[in-house]
Amino acid sequence: MRIAVLSDIHANYEALSAVLQVLDGEAIDVYYCLGDTVGYGGSPNECCDIIRGLAKHTILGNHDAAVAGRMDYSYYYEAARNALDTHASMISPTNMAWLKSLPYKIELNDQGLHLCHGSPIRLEEFEYIFAPEQARECLSIYNELGHLTLIGHSHLCKVFALTRDTVEELAPNDFTLSPDRKYIVSIGSVGQPRDYDNRASFVIFDSESKRFEFRRVEYDIETAADKVLRIRLERNFAHRLFIGV
């Protein structure tokens, strides 16, 4: 089965459209989304409409939880709070109900695949994994991990290979899963990459061959940025799209 996995779209319709145009020619069997369909960008309803109709499974991200009233985000900085409040006022009743229904984690054990937004430990706290020290905490639940755990949240592409006692960070390149290791992979962001590569990030996983592929695609950043400004969000949310941070 060829699986396309997207994460952290952040209301960026132009990036999402470019990704789906590429995937249309990839013979994808199923789509999954790791959360944060909303937040930061200019097209929250359009992106929710697409993902709600496309993805077989979608995970709850922290921005989704905030917009849906499922978490306290009073400690977020002012511009981020304003974006969340704006999206909450814009989102349709159907999409709001969908956000309220999303799970924190999905375990697809027949595919050896687990999906969550941040760390699989303390799911409701949306903790980051972007360094080996953070991945090492997952050794405490090694037996519970899938062969492959896919996460988003950091907007970075990261690969961590685990044994019962060790964690090794690998380069974020295409690879084939080893049967004697488990993997935690951060798949990057469709709508707001933060690794100084402004192209939209997504992945493809073949559950039979165990082959994992990172993909990037250019998109119309000018239009996406203009939409951010049109709904009067923080200007930096538009500017950062150009430089990928």
C-alpha positions as CSV (number, residue, x, y, z in Angstrom):
1,M,0.0,0.0,0.0
2,R,1.3,3.4,-1.0
3,I,0.5,5.9,1.7
4,A,0.9,9.7,1.5
5,V,1.2,11.5,4.8
6,L,0.8,15.3,5.2
7,S,1.2,17.5,8.3
8,D,1.1,21.1,9.5
9,I,-0.8,22.5,6.5
10,H,-1.6,25.6,8.5
11,A,-4.3,26.9,6.3
12,N,-1.9,27.2,3.3
13,Y,-4.2,26.3,0.4
14,E,-1.5,27.0,-2.2
15,A,1.0,24.7,-0.7
16,L,-1.6,21.9,-0.1
17,S,-2.8,22.2,-3.7
18,A,0.7,21.9,-5.1
19,V,1.4,18.8,-3.0
20,L,-1.9,17.2,-4.1
21,Q,-1.1,17.9,-7.7
22,V,2.2,16.0,-7.4
23,L,0.5,13.1,-5.5
24,D,-2.2,12.8,-8.1
25,G,0.4,11.1,-10.3
26,E,1.8,8.8,-7.6
27,A,-0.8,6.0,-7.4
28,I,-1.5,6.7,-3.8
29,D,-3.8,4.3,-2.0
30,V,-4.6,6.2,1.1
31,Y,-3.9,9.7,2.6
32,Y,-3.2,10.5,6.3
33,C,-2.8,13.9,7.9
34,L,-0.9,14.5,11.2
35,G,-2.7,17.6,12.2
36,D,-2.5,21.4,12.3
37,T,-4.7,21.9,9.3
38,V,-5.4,25.4,10.7
39,G,-3.4,28.1,12.2
40,Y,-1.1,30.8,10.8
41,G,-2.4,30.8,7.2
42,G,-5.1,32.5,5.1
43,S,-7.4,29.6,4.1
44,P,-8.5,27.6,7.1
45,N,-11.9,26.5,5.7
46,E,-10.6,25.6,2.3
47,C,-7.8,23.4,3.8
48,C,-10.2,21.7,6.2
49,D,-12.6,21.0,3.4
50,I,-9.9,19.3,1.4
51,I,-8.4,17.2,4.2
52,R,-11.7,16.3,5.7
53,G,-12.7,14.8,2.3
54,L,-9.3,13.3,1.4
55,A,-7.6,11.8,4.4
56,K,-8.7,8.5,5.8
57,H,-7.3,9.5,9.2
58,T,-6.5,12.9,10.5
59,I,-4.8,13.6,13.8
60,L,-5.5,16.5,16.2
61,G,-2.8,19.1,16.2
62,N,-2.3,21.8,18.8
63,H,-3.6,24.5,16.6
64,D,-6.6,22.4,15.7
65,A,-7.2,21.8,19.4
66,A,-6.9,25.5,20.2
67,V,-9.3,26.6,17.4
68,A,-11.8,23.9,18.5
69,G,-11.7,25.0,22.1
70,R,-10.0,21.7,23.2
71,M,-7.0,23.3,24.9
72,D,-5.8,26.4,26.8
73,Y,-3.7,28.6,24.5
74,S,-3.6,31.7,26.7
75,Y,0.2,31.2,27.1
76,Y,0.8,31.4,23.3
77,Y,2.3,34.7,22.1
78,E,-0.1,37.4,21.0
79,A,0.2,37.0,17.2
80,A,-0.4,33.2,17.4
81,R,-3.4,33.7,19.7
82,N,-4.8,36.3,17.3
83,A,-4.4,33.9,14.4
84,L,-6.2,31.1,16.3
85,D,-9.0,33.5,17.4
86,T,-9.4,34.7,13.8
87,H,-9.6,31.1,12.5
88,A,-12.1,30.1,15.2
89,S,-14.3,33.0,14.0
90,M,-13.9,32.0,10.3
91,I,-14.3,28.2,10.5
92,S,-17.6,26.7,9.3
93,P,-19.8,24.7,11.7
94,T,-19.0,21.5,9.8
95,N,-15.3,22.0,10.0
96,M,-15.5,23.0,13.7
97,A,-17.4,19.8,14.4
98,W,-14.7,17.9,12.5
99,L,-11.9,19.5,14.5
100,K,-13.7,18.7,17.7
101,S,-13.8,15.0,16.7
102,L,-10.2,14.4,15.8
103,P,-8.1,11.9,17.8
104,Y,-4.7,12.4,19.4
105,K,-3.3,9.2,18.0
106,I,-4.1,6.5,15.5
107,E,-2.5,3.0,15.6
108,L,-2.5,1.2,12.3
109,N,-0.9,-2.0,13.5
110,D,-1.6,-4.0,10.3
111,Q,0.7,-1.5,8.6
112,G,3.2,-1.2,11.5
113,L,2.3,2.5,11.5
114,H,1.4,4.9,14.4
115,L,0.3,8.5,13.8
116,C,0.4,11.4,16.2
117,H,1.1,15.1,16.1
118,G,3.9,15.5,18.6
119,S,5.7,13.0,20.9
120,P,3.8,9.8,21.5
121,I,4.4,10.4,25.2
122,R,1.9,12.6,26.9
123,L,-0.1,13.2,23.7
124,E,-2.3,16.0,25.0
125,E,0.8,18.1,25.8
126,F,2.0,18.2,22.2
127,E,5.7,17.9,23.0
128,Y,8.4,18.2,20.3
129,I,10.8,15.6,19.0
130,F,13.5,17.3,17.0
131,A,16.6,16.0,18.8
132,P,17.9,12.6,19.9
133,E,17.4,13.6,23.6
134,Q,13.7,14.0,23.0
135,A,13.4,10.8,21.0
136,R,15.3,8.9,23.8
137,E,12.4,9.5,26.1
138,C,10.4,7.2,23.9
139,L,12.6,4.3,24.9
140,S,10.4,4.0,28.0
141,I,7.5,2.9,25.7
142,Y,9.6,1.0,23.2
143,N,7.3,-2.1,23.3
144,E,4.3,0.1,22.6
145,L,5.7,1.9,19.6
146,G,4.8,0.9,16.0
147,H,7.6,-0.1,13.6
148,L,7.2,3.4,12.3
149,T,5.8,6.4,14.2
150,L,5.1,9.5,12.1
151,I,4.9,12.9,13.7
152,G,4.7,16.5,12.7
153,H,4.6,19.6,15.0
154,S,8.2,20.8,14.7
155,H,7.9,21.5,10.9
156,L,11.3,19.8,10.5
157,C,12.3,16.6,8.6
158,K,14.0,14.3,11.2
159,V,14.6,10.6,11.4
160,F,15.4,8.7,14.6
161,A,16.2,5.0,14.6
162,L,15.6,3.2,18.0
163,T,16.6,-0.1,19.5
164,R,15.6,-1.0,23.0
165,D,18.6,0.9,24.4
166,T,19.7,3.4,21.8
167,V,18.6,6.3,19.6
168,E,20.4,7.2,16.4
169,E,19.6,10.3,14.4
170,L,19.8,9.6,10.7
171,A,19.9,12.0,7.8
172,P,16.5,12.9,6.5
173,N,16.9,11.0,3.3
174,D,14.8,8.2,1.7
175,F,15.4,4.9,3.4
176,T,14.1,1.4,3.9
177,L,13.0,0.4,7.4
178,S,15.2,-2.2,9.1
179,P,13.2,-5.0,10.8
180,D,15.3,-4.8,14.0
181,R,14.8,-1.1,14.6
182,K,11.8,1.1,15.3
183,Y,11.6,4.6,13.8
184,I,10.2,8.0,14.8
185,V,10.1,10.3,11.8
186,S,9.1,14.0,11.8
187,I,7.8,14.6,8.3
188,G,8.1,18.4,8.0
189,S,5.3,20.8,7.1
190,V,3.2,21.3,4.0
191,G,2.3,24.9,4.8
192,Q,5.1,26.4,6.9
193,P,8.4,24.6,6.6
194,R,11.1,25.7,9.1
195,D,14.3,24.2,7.8
196,Y,15.2,27.1,5.5
197,D,13.7,25.2,2.5
198,N,10.5,27.1,1.6
199,R,9.1,24.2,-0.5
200,A,6.2,22.2,0.9
201,S,7.2,19.0,2.6
202,F,5.4,15.7,2.6
203,V,6.2,11.9,2.6
204,I,5.3,8.7,0.9
205,F,5.5,5.3,2.7
206,D,5.1,1.9,1.0
207,S,3.9,-0.4,3.7
208,E,4.8,-3.5,1.8
209,S,8.4,-2.7,0.7
210,K,8.9,-0.6,3.9
211,R,10.3,2.2,1.7
212,F,10.1,5.7,3.1
213,E,10.4,8.8,0.8
214,F,10.7,12.5,1.7
215,R,9.3,14.9,-1.0
216,R,9.4,18.7,-1.5
217,V,7.5,20.8,-4.0
218,E,7.5,24.5,-4.9
219,Y,4.2,26.4,-4.6
220,D,2.8,29.9,-5.1
221,I,4.2,31.6,-2.0
222,E,3.2,35.1,-3.1
223,T,-0.5,34.2,-3.2
224,A,-0.4,32.3,0.1
225,A,1.4,35.2,1.8
226,D,-1.1,37.7,0.4
227,K,-4.0,35.8,1.9
228,V,-2.3,35.9,5.3
229,L,-2.1,39.7,5.1
230,R,-5.7,40.0,3.7
231,I,-7.2,38.6,6.9
232,R,-4.9,40.8,9.0
233,L,-2.7,38.2,10.6
234,E,0.8,39.0,11.8
235,R,2.9,40.0,8.8
236,N,5.7,37.7,9.9
237,F,3.4,34.7,9.2
238,A,3.5,35.8,5.5
239,H,7.1,36.8,5.4
240,R,8.5,33.6,6.9
241,L,6.9,31.5,4.0
242,F,9.5,33.0,1.7
243,I,12.5,31.9,3.7
244,G,11.2,28.6,5.2
245,V,11.5,29.4,8.9
